[in-house]
Amino acid sequence: MPIITISMYPGRSKLQKDKFAEIISNAAIDVLKAKKKDVIVVFEENDKNNWYFTHD
């Protein structure tokens, strides 16, 4: 059972998250040969102040 966690900034609509989850789920079904009912997508929304990354 793949559990896919997606971390992102807040502000996306439910529709955007649903569409993204469907695309990610379909990739898991195709690549991992998972059953659709077994794929779980979890969204974690974190404020920009909680992220750090370096820039080139």
ZAZA-222822 format. One line per field, with one value per atom (N, C-alpha, C): x negated, y negated, z negated; residue in one letter. Coordinates in nm, 3 decimals, padded with zeros to 5 digits, m for minus. Layout:
REM residues N
x = X; ...
y = Y; ...
z = Z; ...
baza = A; ...
***
This chain:
REM residues 56
x = m00.084; 00.000; m00.089; m00.100; m00.179; m00.106; m00.177; m00.128; m00.220; m00.167; m00.246; m00.217; m00.322; m00.307; m00.362; m00.281; m00.319; m00.321; m00.438; m00.451; m00.451; m00.373; m00.366; m00.317; m00.332; m00.280; m00.128; m00.063; 00.083; 00.134; 00.260; 00.323; 00.382; 00.354; 00.413; 00.557; 00.640; 00.781; 00.797; 00.910; 00.944; 00.941; 00.991; 00.992; 00.849; 00.760; 00.621; 00.556; 00.578; 00.520; 00.580; 00.709; 00.772; 00.714; 00.697; 00.641; 00.497; 00.418; 00.280; 00.273; 00.357; 00.361; 00.399; 00.490; 00.530; 00.414; 00.340; 00.226; 00.118; 00.089; m00.011; 00.035; 00.161; 00.216; 00.204; 00.237; 00.228; 00.084; m00.012; m00.152; m00.190; m00.143; m00.172; m00.109; 00.010; 00.078; 00.000; m00.046; m00.119; m00.259; m00.336; m00.476; m00.490; m00.415; m00.429; m00.334; m00.246; m00.145; m00.057; m00.029; 00.057; 00.204; 00.288; 00.431; 00.480; 00.574; 00.624; 00.673; 00.741; 00.796; 00.689; 00.567; 00.459; 00.369; 00.389; 00.304; 00.363; 00.278; 00.319; 00.229; 00.288; 00.212; 00.244; 00.139; 00.154; 00.090; 00.164; 00.110; 00.074; m00.048; m00.093; m00.119; m00.045; m00.063; m00.142; m00.256; m00.346; m00.374; m00.366; m00.393; m00.534; m00.552; m00.683; m00.791; m00.753; m00.851; m00.909; m00.849; m00.896; m00.982; m01.019; m01.100; m01.235; m01.336; m01.467; m01.524; m01.574; m01.646; m01.746; m01.855; m01.959; m01.930; m01.978; m01.962; m02.100; m02.102; m02.231; m02.267
y = 00.117; 00.000; m00.124; m00.193; m00.315; m00.430; m00.494; m00.616; m00.727; m00.820; m00.925; m01.056; m01.115; m01.239; m01.354; m01.457; m01.574; m01.694; m01.757; m01.879; m01.998; m02.099; m02.217; m02.336; m02.454; m02.574; m02.569; m02.631; m02.639; m02.727; m02.710; m02.800; m02.733; m02.605; m02.535; m02.499; m02.500; m02.466; m02.314; m02.274; m02.131; m02.067; m02.137; m02.085; m02.064; m02.158; m02.143; m02.023; m02.008; m01.895; m01.763; m01.761; m01.639; m01.599; m01.696; m01.666; m01.614; m01.681; m01.638; m01.498; m01.472; m01.340; m01.232; m01.263; m01.166; m01.133; m01.236; m01.214; m01.131; m01.167; m01.093; m00.949; m00.932; m00.798; m00.713; m00.770; m00.696; m00.655; m00.740; m00.704; m00.587; m00.588; m00.478; m00.348; m00.358; m00.240; m00.184; m00.272; m00.229; m00.176; m00.252; m00.217; m00.109; m00.122; m00.029; 00.090; 00.086; 00.192; 00.205; 00.089; 00.085; 00.087; 00.132; 00.125; m00.013; m00.066; m00.201; m00.219; m00.119; m00.131; m00.133; m00.096; m00.089; m00.212; m00.305; m00.424; m00.534; m00.589; m00.698; m00.817; m00.933; m01.057; m01.150; m01.198; m01.285; m01.420; m01.527; m01.661; m01.723; m01.773; m01.847; m01.989; m02.083; m02.223; m02.293; m02.348; m02.414; m02.556; m02.648; m02.788; m02.806; m02.905; m02.931; m02.956; m03.006; m03.031; m02.902; m02.790; m02.661; m02.586; m02.649; m02.585; m02.654; m02.577; m02.632; m02.555; m02.626; m02.562; m02.662; m02.612; m02.699; m02.732; m02.845; m02.890; m02.887; m02.854; m02.859; m03.000
z = 00.000; 00.000; 00.000; 00.112; 00.112; 00.042; m00.049; m00.111; m00.064; 00.011; 00.073; 00.001; m00.057; m00.130; m00.047; m00.031; 00.048; m00.044; m00.058; m00.138; m00.044; m00.079; 00.005; m00.075; m00.015; m00.077; m00.077; m00.174; m00.176; m00.061; m00.029; 00.067; 00.189; 00.210; 00.325; 00.292; 00.394; 00.373; 00.360; 00.309; 00.299; 00.437; 00.538; 00.674; 00.725; 00.701; 00.744; 00.677; 00.546; 00.473; 00.521; 00.548; 00.599; 00.734; 00.823; 00.956; 00.943; 00.857; 00.838; 00.778; 00.678; 00.615; 00.716; 00.806; 00.908; 01.001; 01.043; 01.131; 01.060; 00.935; 00.857; 00.833; 00.802; 00.780; 00.905; 01.020; 01.145; 01.175; 01.140; 01.159; 01.068; 00.944; 00.852; 00.901; 00.954; 01.008; 01.126; 01.213; 01.333; 01.300; 01.225; 01.200; 01.094; 00.985; 00.873; 00.881; 00.982; 00.999; 00.874; 00.814; 00.696; 00.739; 00.651; 00.676; 00.638; 00.715; 00.692; 00.549; 00.496; 00.361; 00.253; 00.289; 00.191; 00.189; 00.281; 00.288; 00.200; 00.113; 00.024; 00.051; 00.068; 00.087; m00.030; m00.097; m00.212; m00.177; m00.196; m00.176; m00.310; m00.319; m00.437; m00.390; m00.444; m00.407; m00.516; m00.476; m00.570; m00.525; m00.619; m00.590; m00.534; m00.448; m00.387; m00.492; m00.607; m00.713; m00.770; m00.742; m00.792; m00.692; m00.582; m00.478; m00.466; m00.435; m00.406; m00.288; m00.191; m00.082; m00.028; 00.028; 00.081; 00.226; 00.268; 00.407; 00.473; 00.598; 00.673; 00.707
baza = M; M; M; P; P; P; I; I; I; I; I; I; T; T; T; I; I; I; S; S; S; M; M; M; Y; Y; Y; P; P; P; G; G; G; R; R; R; S; S; S; K; K; K; L; L; L; Q; Q; Q; K; K; K; D; D; D; K; K; K; F; F; F; A; A; A; E; E; E; I; I; I; I; I; I; S; S; S; N; N; N; A; A; A; A; A; A; I; I; I; D; D; D; V; V; V; L; L; L; K; K; K; A; A; A; K; K; K; K; K; K; K; K; K; D; D; D; V; V; V; I; I; I; V; V; V; V; V; V; F; F; F; E; E; E; E; E; E; N; N; N; D; D; D; K; K; K; N; N; N; N; N; N; W; W; W; Y; Y; Y; F; F; F; T; T; T; H; H; H; D; D; D
***
